[in-house]
Amino acid sequence: MVGAAAPASPQADGELGGAGKEGAAEQQHQRPDLHVVLVHPQIPQNAGNVSRTCAAVNVGLHLVAPLGFQLDSTKLKRAGLDYWPAVCVDVHPSWAAFLEFWQQQPGPKQLVGYSKFARRHYASEGLYPAGTSTWLMFGAETTGLPEEAHAAATDMVKIPMSERYVRSLNLATSVGIGVMEVLRQKDGPVLPEDAEAAAAGAEAAATIGR
């Protein structure tokens, strides 16, 4: 499901993923405590691969314009395969629009930016507390996060790597590393099928007890 996000409520335009009743049903499965934000992404294949990761863990995806591709790009859709209907995608027309949207979200929240110039390790224990909505923010493939994103971030973190032969990690790879660490800290070493079974058991027990 895709939407053009206004400060208060995103509007669906249906360019990617499911729309209507099916899209609304998929959106209900998105985790409320984790979001991925791509600020001015340039390469459609990367955004498509990120969408696949988001679909795998029920995480919402936010794209902040200007983008380096069209939303109906064949490369974008091909990289995301047939997983687009399982992802709630919000498209924000500018950085200012996204920031206003984020600031209006209720409850405790954090905006964590990823940069190779940051000084804090992305996997620092306690960085992503339960009960807090975590928004992971990644910049363009060639320029990284803009200055205004650095200024707005509640934390800036980095993924350690040797720069002797490589200047940076691939965007989609970085998103996958960051997302899985947040899930580890929030959920612990719990497999999705185990969590679903536990939830089903608790619901059954509650039904019997009524």
N, C-alpha and C positions, 0 to 999 in steps of 0.2 A: 504494500500500500504506500502510495507516495503522496506527499502533501507539500504545498507551498506555505511555510509556516509564518503566520502573522504573529505579532507579539503576544496575543492572547490565545488564539486557537488556530491550529493548522487547518488548511483547506485542502481536500484531496483533489488531485487533477487526473489521477489514474494513468500517468505516463509510464510508470513502472509498477510491477506487482499487481496485487489484487485490488479491486475497487468494490464499492457497494457493500453488500452484506458479508461476502466472503472476506474482504479486506478488513472490515470491522471486527470479524471474528478472530482473524489473525492478530490484530492489534491487541486484543484482550490478553493474549498469551505473552506479550512483551514484559520483561522484568521492569519494575518501576525504579529499581535501585542501580541501574547501570545503563549508560548511553555511550555511543561512539560518535565523535564529532570530527568531520574532515573539513578543515578550513582551506578553501580554494584548491581542492585537488585538481590535478592536471591530466592524469593518465586514467582513461576509463577502465582499463583492465585491473588497475589497483582497486578502484572503487567497487568494481564488480566482485573481486575476491574478498574485499572487506564485507560486502553484503552477505556473502556465503558464510563467513565466520559469524556474523550477527544472527543469521538464520539458525545456525547450529546451536546457539546458546540463548536464543530468544531475547536479543538485545536490539534496541532501537538505533537507527542510524540517522545522523543529521549531516546534511551537505550544506556548506556555507558558500554562497556565490561571491564573486564570479568563479565559475567552474571552467576547466579546460576542455570540456566536452559537452555535447548535448545529451539530455536525459534519454533520448530515443536512439542513442548510439548503439550500433550493432555490437561493437566491441564491449561496451558496458554490459549489455544484456547477456552476451555470450559468456563473459567471465563469471557472471552471477548465475549461469545455467538456469534451471527452472526454480530457483530458490527465491526469486524476487517477491512472489506473493506471500512468503512467510516473513518478510521484513517490513517493519513500519519505517518508512523513509520520509523525513521532513526536509524540505528544501527551503533555506532561509535566503532572502534576496541580498543580504549584506551582513558584514560582521556586526554592525550596530543592531540590526534586526535580531540576529541570533542572541546577542548579549541581553537585549531587552527581554526576549522570550525566556532565556535561562533565568534571569533575575526574578521573573514572575512565577517560577515554579515553586510550589509550596514545600515546606519542610526543610530539614537539614540537607545541605547539598555541598558538593565540592567540584571545582573545575580544574582538572589536573592536566597540565600541558606537558607534552613530550618534546624534549630538545636535547641534542648532543652537547649543548653548552650548559645544561643544568648541572647542579652539584649533588642532587639527592638521588639515591638509587630507587628505581621504579618499584622494587620489591621490598622496600623498607617495611618492617613489620608494623602493623597498626595504621598504615597509611590509608587504608580503605575500610573504615569501620562499618559494622552492621548498623542499619538504621539510618545511614546517610546515602543519599542519591549521588552516585559517582558518575561524572561526565569526563570521559577521556578524550583529550583534544590533540589532534595531529595536524601538522601543517602541510603545505605543498611539497611535492617531491624534490623540487630544486631549491626552494627558498626557505622552507620550514615555516614556523608560525610567525605571523606578523607581530610587530612591536605591541600593538594594542591587545593582542591575545596574551602575550607575556604579562602585560600589566594587569589584565583581568583575572589571570589564573590564581587560584588559591594555593596551588603547589606547582612547581616545575620539577620534572624528574627526567632521568636519562636511563637508557638501556646500555650497560657497559659493553664496549667492543674495542678491539684493536684497530686503530686507524692507519696502520702501517701499509696495508694493501687496499683497504676499503674505506671510502669516505663516509658512507652511511648505510643503514639497513633499508631494505625495501619497505615501503609504506605498509603494505598489507601484512608483511611479516611482523613489523613493529606493533600493529594493532592486535594481531593474534597473541603476541607475547604479553602485552598489557592487559588484554581482556582476561586471559586465563589466570593471571596473577590476582586480579581483582576477585574473580570467582573463588580462587583458593582461599583468599583472606575472608571473604564474606560467607562462603558455604562450607569451607573445609574440604577434606578429601572425600567428597560424596559423589558417587556416580549418578547421573540423571535418572537412570532407571530405578536406583535404590531410593532416591528422593520421591519419585512418583509412587513407588510401592508403599513407602512410609505414609505419604499423604493419603493414599487410598485406604490404608489400614486404619488411620486415625478417623477418617470419615465414616468408615464402616462401624467402628467402635462407638462413635457418637450416635449413629443411627440406632444401633442396638440399645443404647442407654436411654433413648427417648421413651 
